[in-house]
C-alpha cells in the first residue's frame, strides 16, 4: 500500500521499553505485583505479556536514573479502586485518586519509575 505525503502512515505503538536497574529483580517484581507472564528473555531485556498487540519490555540500564517527574505510560484497568486496593494489599505505595477524568492514580516501581493506572 502506498500512502500520500499527507496521510498518517504509522499504525500504532508496538512496544514500551521501560529502563530498569536490575533485570532479574525487576522481572520478579512485575510478575509478583501485576501477575504479568514472561514472553521472552535475554541477558539484557525481557518481554512481558499484558495484552495482544501490546509489547511491554524491561531493559536493564546499568546507570539508569528513573523518571520521577511524570508517568511515561498508563496501565488501563476496568476498576481503578480495585486495582488500587490490590496494590495496597501488596504494600505498594500508591497516590490518592487524582481529581478529574479519567479516574486514575500513580505508583512507583522498585526502580523509582512513576506509572499511572487509569480506568477506561
Beta strands, then each sheet from edge to edge (+ up, - down):
strand 1: 15-20
strand 2: 37-41
strand 3: 45-51
strand 4: 54-60
strand 5: 74-77
strand 6: 104-108
strand 7: 114-119
sheet 1: 1+ 4+ 3- 2+
sheet 2: 5+ 7+ 6-
end
